[in-house]
């Protein structure tokens, strides 16, 4: 399997999903702006998403995929299938309990995670109502993550990459056609999340059945492999929770800031998720199964080379993305979101957050490349310890930036980005110290060439975008065409400089572990 082709396939489907997500967010910005309803919606959907990342895509993938890969490589089909059945049944039971807690304790959860909402009874009640509707999403989407871990180990990456497309289709359809049927139109979006969880799970079932890994309900407390997964999930849940706790604390801070702060952070975050999804999540998705196989085969040399390949791709693609997001934040936000209730003031406020996020984009993506270097070796404790240090540092920066320097919501974004840079730096240090990763020759020349290309990109964007006021007052297709031309020019200049300096696509081809 060619990992570069697999990355292209996953990134392409992620691109489709991100484009649909932008369409969705443009509709939400036009219909609801950055007011009470949208703030409530963001909080009510963020919490199920946090739980999904903790229990499913985060902790579960980190604990399950390496052990599942080991079973697939070293044991027969029957033992591997039994592991899937027992683990899935146990997880489903736990998720059912979590879902019930989310529904019953919704007022308490909102009180704890967004205490600033208590001062506005309408906002608080609406958020509680939506959380009760969206809570079952965690059950369905976590089982979707189980299916994704199995399919990715069998190199069926495109199936799990396509699932988020279905989520955005459900949300767009709901925003366009079903909001008029609700007294509170935003409630239609909450029901769409619940439907999307079911649809995504149903979509993956035929593919699991085809490879003979469709889980059956089997409960056993004697499965040694299941207990290994559970044992790994303990520190994994804690480790993933650290990052999510940081986000929750940021939400608490934002709920006390001026109205709209939660939404401004959200729209900036949506743009940040574009490169982190296309590169960070996609690379992490394809790296973890291959690294797990290499570890199972005790191939330490190729393991290091695999990490080196991922790091070079990350720097080559993440650095220009960070530079571009920081430079053309206003053109991007104005073109995508300045419609209807989303004003020029909202654009400028979101710009401040986006610039803060962009300062740490490279760290946010590097974490998704470096952490699998530990997870594939079934070493979750080291990233957890590093995560604790990162959490403390991030909250110290929150206090400094938000209250000391009075950067308000932008300070929250900056602390997350810089915290991620610290996290990735420490992960890198320990991978080197433990002898897991040894850099391949040529990194010095690689960075010099990247800097030359980044300079060309920066100059192109700076002189090509014009004044920020132009973007805030221009509307319609003129703004869209200008932005498309600006982005296209930047891409052409950046890769033309790299090509002139000797970069070739074939140099980044990489075979996955068999």
C-alpha positions as CSV (number, residue, x, y, z in Angstrom):
1,X,0.0,0.0,0.0
2,X,1.3,3.4,-1.0
3,X,0.9,5.7,2.0
4,X,1.1,8.8,-0.1
5,X,-1.9,7.6,-2.2
6,X,-3.7,6.6,1.0
7,X,-3.1,10.0,2.4
8,X,-4.3,11.7,-0.8
9,X,-7.5,9.6,-0.7
10,X,-8.2,10.3,3.0
11,X,-7.3,14.0,2.6
12,X,-9.6,14.3,-0.5
13,X,-12.6,12.9,1.3
14,X,-11.7,15.1,4.3
15,X,-11.6,18.0,2.0
16,X,-15.1,17.2,0.8
17,X,-16.2,17.0,4.4
18,X,-14.5,20.3,5.3
19,X,-16.1,22.1,2.3
20,X,-19.5,20.8,3.3
21,X,-18.7,21.9,6.9
22,X,-18.0,25.4,5.6
23,X,-21.3,25.4,3.7
24,X,-23.0,24.3,6.9
25,X,-21.3,27.0,8.9
26,X,-22.0,29.7,6.3
27,X,-25.7,28.7,6.6
28,X,-25.5,28.9,10.4
29,X,-23.7,32.2,10.3
30,X,-26.4,33.6,7.9
31,X,-29.3,32.3,9.8
32,X,-28.2,32.6,13.5
33,X,-25.2,34.9,13.4
34,X,-23.1,34.9,16.6
35,X,-25.9,35.3,19.1
36,X,-27.7,33.4,21.8
37,X,-29.0,30.5,19.7
38,X,-25.6,29.8,18.1
39,X,-23.7,30.0,21.3
40,X,-26.2,27.5,22.8
41,X,-25.8,25.2,19.8
42,X,-22.0,25.3,19.9
43,X,-21.9,24.3,23.6
44,X,-24.6,21.6,23.2
45,X,-22.7,19.9,20.3
46,X,-19.3,20.5,21.7
47,X,-19.8,18.3,24.7
48,X,-20.9,15.1,22.8
49,X,-17.9,15.8,20.5
50,X,-15.6,16.0,23.4
51,X,-16.9,12.7,24.7
52,X,-16.5,11.2,21.3
53,X,-12.9,12.2,21.2
54,X,-12.2,10.9,24.7
55,X,-14.0,7.5,24.5
56,X,-13.9,6.8,20.8
57,X,-11.5,8.5,18.3
58,X,-9.0,9.3,21.1
59,X,-8.7,6.8,23.9
60,X,-10.3,3.9,22.1
61,X,-8.3,4.2,18.9
62,X,-5.0,4.6,20.8
63,X,-5.7,1.5,23.0
64,X,-7.5,-0.7,20.5
65,X,-5.8,-0.3,17.1
66,X,-2.3,-1.4,18.2
67,X,-3.6,-4.5,20.0
68,X,-6.1,-5.3,17.2
69,X,-3.2,-5.0,14.7
70,X,-1.1,-7.4,16.8
71,X,-4.0,-9.9,16.8
72,X,-4.5,-9.6,13.1
73,X,-0.8,-10.1,12.4
74,X,0.0,-12.8,14.9
75,X,-3.3,-14.7,15.6
76,X,-6.0,-16.2,13.5
77,X,-9.2,-14.7,12.2
78,X,-11.3,-16.4,14.9
79,X,-9.4,-14.9,17.8
80,X,-9.3,-11.5,16.2
81,X,-13.1,-11.6,15.6
82,X,-13.7,-12.7,19.2
83,X,-11.6,-9.7,20.4
84,X,-13.8,-7.3,18.3
85,X,-17.0,-8.8,19.7
86,X,-16.0,-8.6,23.3
87,X,-14.5,-5.1,23.1
88,X,-17.4,-3.7,21.1
89,X,-20.0,-5.2,23.5
90,X,-18.2,-3.8,26.6
91,X,-17.8,-0.4,25.0
92,X,-21.5,-0.2,23.9
93,X,-22.6,-0.9,27.5
94,X,-20.4,1.9,28.8
95,X,-21.6,4.3,26.1
96,X,-25.2,3.5,26.9
97,X,-24.6,4.6,30.5
98,X,-22.7,7.7,29.4
99,X,-25.6,8.6,27.1
100,X,-28.2,8.3,29.9
101,X,-26.0,10.5,32.2
102,X,-25.8,13.1,29.5
103,X,-29.6,13.2,29.1
104,X,-30.5,13.2,32.8
105,X,-27.7,15.5,34.1
106,X,-27.8,18.0,31.2
107,X,-28.6,21.0,33.4
108,X,-25.7,20.2,35.8
109,X,-23.3,19.6,32.8
110,X,-24.1,23.0,31.3
111,X,-23.9,24.6,34.7
112,X,-20.3,23.3,35.1
113,X,-19.0,23.7,31.6
114,X,-20.7,27.0,30.7
115,X,-21.5,28.7,34.0
116,X,-21.7,32.1,32.3
117,X,-24.9,30.9,30.7
118,X,-26.7,30.7,34.0
119,X,-27.1,34.5,34.0
120,X,-29.3,34.2,30.9
121,X,-32.2,31.8,31.6
122,X,-33.2,31.6,27.9
123,X,-29.7,30.6,26.7
124,X,-29.3,28.2,29.6
125,X,-32.6,26.4,29.0
126,X,-32.1,26.2,25.2
127,X,-28.6,24.7,25.7
128,X,-29.9,22.1,28.1
129,X,-32.7,21.1,25.7
130,X,-30.2,20.7,22.9
131,X,-27.7,18.7,24.9
132,X,-30.5,16.2,25.8
133,X,-31.2,15.8,22.1
134,X,-27.5,15.5,21.1
135,X,-26.3,13.2,23.9
136,X,-27.2,9.9,22.1
137,X,-24.9,11.0,19.3
138,X,-22.0,9.8,21.5
139,X,-23.3,6.3,21.5
140,X,-23.6,6.0,17.7
141,X,-20.4,8.0,16.8
142,X,-18.3,6.0,19.2
143,X,-19.4,2.8,17.5
144,X,-18.5,4.5,14.2
145,X,-15.0,5.0,15.6
146,X,-14.8,1.3,16.5
147,X,-15.7,0.4,12.9
148,X,-13.1,3.0,11.6
149,X,-10.3,1.4,13.7
150,X,-11.1,-2.0,12.3
151,X,-11.4,-0.8,8.7
152,X,-8.3,1.3,8.9
153,X,-6.3,-1.7,10.1
154,X,-7.5,-3.5,6.9
155,X,-6.4,-0.4,4.9
156,X,-10.0,0.6,4.1
157,X,-9.2,4.2,5.0
158,X,-11.7,5.8,2.6
159,X,-14.8,4.3,4.3
160,X,-14.1,6.0,7.7
161,X,-13.0,9.2,5.9
162,X,-16.3,9.4,4.1
163,X,-18.4,9.1,7.2
164,X,-18.1,12.8,8.3
165,X,-19.5,13.8,4.9
166,X,-22.8,12.2,5.9
167,X,-22.8,14.3,9.1
168,X,-22.5,17.5,7.2
169,X,-25.1,16.5,4.6
170,X,-27.6,15.9,7.5
171,X,-26.8,19.2,9.1
172,X,-27.1,21.2,5.8
173,X,-30.4,19.5,4.9
174,X,-31.7,20.3,8.4
175,X,-30.7,24.0,8.2
176,X,-32.2,24.4,4.7
177,X,-35.5,22.6,5.0
178,X,-36.4,21.7,8.6
179,X,-35.6,24.8,10.7
180,X,-39.0,26.5,9.9
181,X,-40.8,23.6,11.5
182,X,-39.5,24.3,15.0
183,X,-40.5,27.0,17.4
184,X,-36.8,27.3,18.2
185,X,-35.3,26.8,14.7
186,X,-31.8,25.9,16.1
187,X,-33.4,22.7,17.5
188,X,-33.5,21.2,14.0
189,X,-29.7,21.1,14.0
190,X,-29.6,19.2,17.3
191,X,-31.9,16.5,15.9
192,X,-29.7,16.4,12.8
193,X,-26.7,15.4,14.9
194,X,-28.6,12.5,16.4
195,X,-29.7,11.3,12.9
196,X,-26.2,11.7,11.5
197,X,-24.8,9.4,14.2
198,X,-27.1,6.6,13.2
199,X,-26.5,7.2,9.4
200,X,-22.7,7.1,9.8
201,X,-22.9,3.8,11.7
202,X,-25.3,2.2,9.2
203,X,-23.0,3.2,6.3
204,X,-20.0,1.2,7.7
205,X,-21.8,-2.0,8.5
206,X,-21.7,-3.5,5.0
207,X,-17.9,-3.0,4.8
208,X,-17.3,-4.6,8.2
209,X,-19.5,-7.6,7.1
210,X,-17.4,-7.9,3.9
211,X,-14.1,-8.4,5.8
212,X,-15.8,-10.7,8.3
213,X,-15.4,-8.2,11.2
214,X,-19.0,-7.1,11.8
215,X,-19.3,-7.2,15.7
216,X,-21.7,-9.6,17.4
217,X,-23.0,-9.1,20.9
218,X,-20.8,-11.3,23.1
219,X,-20.1,-10.5,26.7
220,X,-17.2,-12.1,28.5
221,X,-15.0,-11.1,31.4
222,X,-12.4,-13.7,30.5
223,X,-11.0,-12.3,27.2
224,X,-7.4,-11.5,27.8
225,X,-7.2,-9.2,24.8
226,X,-10.2,-7.2,25.9
227,X,-8.7,-6.6,29.3
228,X,-5.5,-5.4,27.7
229,X,-7.5,-2.9,25.7
230,X,-9.3,-1.7,28.9
231,X,-6.1,-1.5,30.7
232,X,-4.6,0.7,28.0
233,X,-7.8,2.8,27.8
234,X,-7.4,3.9,31.4
235,X,-4.4,6.1,30.8
236,X,-5.6,6.8,27.3
237,X,-8.9,8.3,28.5
238,X,-6.9,10.4,31.0
239,X,-4.5,11.5,28.4
240,X,-7.1,12.5,25.8
241,X,-9.2,14.1,28.6
242,X,-6.3,16.4,29.4
243,X,-6.6,18.1,26.0
244,X,-10.4,18.1,26.2
245,X,-10.3,19.5,29.7
246,X,-8.2,22.4,28.4
247,X,-10.9,23.1,25.8
248,X,-13.7,22.9,28.4
249,X,-11.8,25.4,30.6
250,X,-11.4,27.7,27.6
251,X,-15.2,27.4,27.1
252,X,-15.7,28.4,30.8
253,X,-13.5,31.4,30.3
254,X,-15.3,32.3,27.0
255,X,-18.7,32.0,28.6
256,X,-17.8,34.9,30.9
257,X,-16.5,37.2,28.1
258,X,-18.7,39.4,26.0
259,X,-21.6,37.8,24.0
260,X,-20.3,36.2,20.8
261,X,-17.0,35.2,22.2
262,X,-17.9,31.5,22.0
263,X,-19.0,31.9,18.4
264,X,-15.9,33.9,17.4
265,X,-13.7,31.1,18.7
266,X,-15.8,28.6,17.0
267,X,-15.6,30.1,13.5
268,X,-11.9,30.6,13.9
269,X,-11.6,27.0,15.0
270,X,-13.5,25.8,12.0
271,X,-10.8,27.3,9.7
272,X,-8.1,25.7,11.8
273,X,-9.7,22.3,11.5
274,X,-9.3,22.5,7.8
275,X,-5.5,21.9,7.7
276,X,-5.6,19.8,10.9
277,X,-8.1,17.5,9.3
278,X,-6.6,17.4,5.9
279,X,-3.1,16.7,7.2
280,X,-3.0,16.0,10.9
281,X,-5.9,13.7,11.3
282,X,-5.4,12.1,7.9
283,X,-1.7,11.4,8.6
284,X,-2.4,10.1,12.1
285,X,-5.1,7.8,10.7
286,X,-2.8,6.1,8.2
287,X,0.3,6.1,10.4
288,X,-1.1,4.4,13.5
289,X,-1.9,1.0,11.8
290,X,1.4,0.9,9.9
291,X,3.4,1.8,12.9
292,X,1.6,-0.8,14.9
293,X,2.4,-3.4,12.4
294,X,6.1,-2.4,12.3
295,X,6.2,-2.6,16.1
296,X,4.6,-6.0,16.0
297,X,7.3,-7.1,13.5
298,X,10.0,-5.4,15.7
299,X,11.2,-3.4,12.7
300,X,12.7,-0.4,14.6
301,X,14.6,1.0,11.6
302,X,11.5,1.3,9.3
303,X,9.5,2.5,12.3
304,X,11.9,5.5,12.6
305,X,11.8,6.2,8.9
306,X,8.0,6.1,8.9
307,X,8.0,8.9,11.6
308,X,10.5,10.9,9.6
309,X,8.4,10.7,6.5
310,X,5.4,11.9,8.4
311,X,7.3,14.8,10.0
312,X,8.7,16.0,6.7
313,X,5.2,16.0,5.1
314,X,3.9,17.9,8.1
315,X,6.4,20.7,7.9
316,X,6.1,21.0,4.2
317,X,2.3,21.3,4.3
318,X,1.5,22.8,7.7
319,X,3.9,25.7,7.7
320,X,2.4,27.3,4.6
321,X,-1.1,26.7,6.0
322,X,-0.2,28.5,9.2
323,X,1.3,31.4,7.4
324,X,-1.7,31.7,5.0
325,X,-4.3,31.6,7.8
326,X,-2.5,34.3,9.8
327,X,-2.0,36.6,6.8
328,X,-5.4,36.3,5.0
329,X,-7.6,35.7,8.0
330,X,-9.9,38.6,7.2
331,X,-10.3,37.6,3.5
332,X,-11.1,34.0,4.5
333,X,-13.6,34.9,7.3
334,X,-15.3,37.7,5.4
335,X,-15.8,35.6,2.2
336,X,-17.0,32.5,4.1
337,X,-19.0,33.9,6.9
338,X,-19.9,37.6,6.5
339,X,-23.4,37.1,5.4
340,X,-26.8,37.9,7.0
341,X,-26.5,38.2,10.8
342,X,-22.7,37.7,10.8
343,X,-21.3,41.2,10.6
344,X,-17.9,42.9,9.8
345,X,-17.4,43.2,13.6
346,X,-17.8,39.4,13.9
347,X,-15.2,39.0,11.2
348,X,-12.6,41.2,13.0
349,X,-13.3,39.5,16.3
350,X,-12.9,36.0,14.7
351,X,-9.8,37.2,13.0
352,X,-8.1,37.8,16.3
353,X,-8.8,34.3,17.4
354,X,-7.7,32.8,14.0
355,X,-4.3,34.6,14.2
356,X,-3.8,33.2,17.7
357,X,-4.7,29.7,16.5
358,X,-2.4,29.9,13.5
359,X,0.6,30.7,15.7
360,X,0.3,27.1,17.0
361,X,-1.0,25.3,14.0
362,X,2.3,23.4,13.4
363,X,2.1,22.2,17.0
364,X,-1.5,21.1,16.7
365,X,-0.6,18.9,13.7
366,X,2.7,17.6,14.9
367,X,1.0,16.2,18.0
368,X,-1.1,14.0,15.8
369,X,2.0,12.7,14.1
370,X,4.3,12.3,17.1
371,X,1.8,10.8,19.6
372,X,1.1,7.7,17.4
373,X,4.9,7.0,17.7
374,X,4.1,6.2,21.4
375,X,0.6,4.7,20.9
376,X,1.7,2.1,18.3
377,X,4.3,0.8,20.9
378,X,1.4,0.6,23.4
379,X,3.1,3.3,25.4
380,X,0.3,5.6,26.5
381,X,1.7,6.8,29.8
382,X,4.4,9.0,28.4
383,X,2.1,11.1,26.3
384,X,-0.3,11.3,29.3
385,X,2.5,12.8,31.5
386,X,3.4,15.2,28.8
387,X,-0.2,16.2,28.4
388,X,-0.4,17.1,32.1
389,X,2.5,19.4,31.8
390,X,0.9,20.9,28.7
391,X,-2.5,21.4,30.5
392,X,-0.8,23.3,33.3
393,X,1.2,25.5,30.9
394,X,-1.9,26.2,28.8
395,X,-3.9,27.4,31.7
396,X,-1.0,29.5,33.0
397,X,-0.9,31.1,29.5
398,X,-4.7,31.6,29.7
399,X,-4.4,33.7,32.9
400,X,-1.5,35.7,31.4
401,X,-3.1,36.3,28.0
402,X,-6.7,36.8,28.9
403,X,-6.4,38.7,32.2
404,X,-2.8,39.9,32.3
405,X,-2.5,41.1,28.7
406,X,-6.3,41.5,28.2
407,X,-6.3,39.6,24.9
408,X,-9.7,38.3,25.7
409,X,-11.0,35.5,23.4
410,X,-7.9,35.8,21.2
411,X,-5.7,34.9,24.3
412,X,-7.6,31.7,24.7
413,X,-6.9,30.7,21.1
414,X,-3.2,31.7,21.4
415,X,-2.8,29.6,24.6
416,X,-4.2,26.5,22.9
417,X,-1.8,26.9,19.9
418,X,1.3,27.6,22.0
419,X,0.4,24.7,24.4
420,X,0.2,22.4,21.4
421,X,3.7,23.5,20.3
422,X,5.0,22.8,23.8
423,X,3.3,19.4,23.7
424,X,4.8,18.4,20.4
425,X,8.3,19.6,21.4
426,X,8.3,17.4,24.5
427,X,6.9,14.4,22.5
428,X,9.7,14.8,20.0
429,X,12.3,15.1,22.8
430,X,11.2,11.8,24.4
431,X,11.0,10.0,21.0
432,X,14.6,10.9,20.4
433,X,15.7,10.2,24.0
434,X,14.1,6.7,24.0
435,X,15.7,5.9,20.7
436,X,12.4,5.4,18.9
437,X,13.1,8.1,16.3
438,X,16.3,9.1,14.6
439,X,16.1,11.9,12.0
440,X,17.2,11.0,8.5
441,X,20.0,13.1,6.9
442,X,19.1,16.3,5.1
443,X,16.9,18.2,7.5
444,X,19.0,21.3,7.4
445,X,18.8,21.7,3.7
446,X,15.1,20.8,3.8
447,X,14.3,23.7,6.2
448,X,16.3,26.2,4.2
449,X,14.3,25.3,1.0
450,X,11.1,25.5,3.0
451,X,11.9,29.0,4.2
452,X,12.6,30.2,0.7
453,X,9.2,28.8,-0.4
454,X,7.5,30.4,2.6
455,X,9.0,33.8,1.8
456,X,7.6,33.6,-1.7
457,X,4.2,32.5,-0.4
458,X,4.1,35.3,2.2
459,X,5.0,38.1,-0.3
460,X,2.4,36.8,-2.7
461,X,-0.4,36.8,-0.2
462,X,0.6,40.1,1.4
463,X,0.6,42.1,-1.8
464,X,-2.2,40.2,-3.4
465,X,-4.9,40.7,-0.7
466,X,-4.9,44.5,-0.5
467,X,-6.5,46.2,2.5
468,X,-8.7,44.5,5.1
469,X,-11.4,47.2,4.6
470,X,-11.8,46.1,1.0
471,X,-12.8,42.6,2.1
472,X,-15.2,43.9,4.7
473,X,-17.1,46.1,2.3
474,X,-16.9,44.1,-0.9
475,X,-19.6,41.4,-1.4
476,X,-20.7,38.7,-3.8
477,X,-18.8,37.0,-6.4
478,X,-16.1,39.6,-6.6
479,X,-14.9,38.7,-3.2
480,X,-15.1,35.0,-3.9
481,X,-13.1,35.3,-7.2
482,X,-10.5,37.4,-5.5
483,X,-10.0,35.0,-2.7
484,X,-9.9,32.0,-5.1
485,X,-7.2,33.8,-7.2
486,X,-5.2,34.7,-4.1
487,X,-5.2,31.2,-2.7
488,X,-4.4,29.7,-6.2
489,X,-1.5,32.2,-6.6
490,X,-0.1,31.4,-3.2
491,X,-0.2,27.6,-3.9
492,X,1.4,28.0,-7.3
493,X,4.2,30.2,-6.0
494,X,4.9,28.0,-3.0
495,X,5.2,24.7,-4.9
496,X,6.9,26.3,-7.8
497,X,9.7,27.5,-5.5
498,X,9.9,24.0,-4.0
499,X,10.0,22.4,-7.4
500,X,12.8,24.8,-8.5
501,X,14.8,23.9,-5.4
502,X,14.6,20.1,-6.2
503,X,11.4,18.9,-4.5
504,X,9.7,16.0,-6.4
505,X,6.5,14.2,-5.5
506,X,8.1,10.8,-6.0
507,X,10.6,11.6,-3.2
508,X,7.7,11.5,-0.7
509,X,6.3,8.1,-1.8
510,X,6.2,5.6,1.0
511,X,5.1,2.0,1.3
512,X,3.0,1.1,4.3
513,X,3.8,-1.9,6.5
514,X,2.4,-5.2,5.3
